[in-house]
Amino acid sequence: MSTVLAFDVYGTLIDTQGINEQLQELVGDQTSNFSQRCATSSSSMPFAAV
């Protein structure tokens, strides 16, 4: 059996708001809406599938 170490880095080790300045250049006033949709998208997968 292999040993696996996993932890959630989203918002803890990674500055998820740090991209907003660059994102604003692409989507303008829609930055907040775009960022929220990406954060709540269902693109995640069960840990067992990884």
Secondary structure, 3 states (H helix, E strand, C coil): CCCCCCCCCECCCECCCCCHHHHHHHHHHHHHHHHHHHHCCCCCCCHHHC
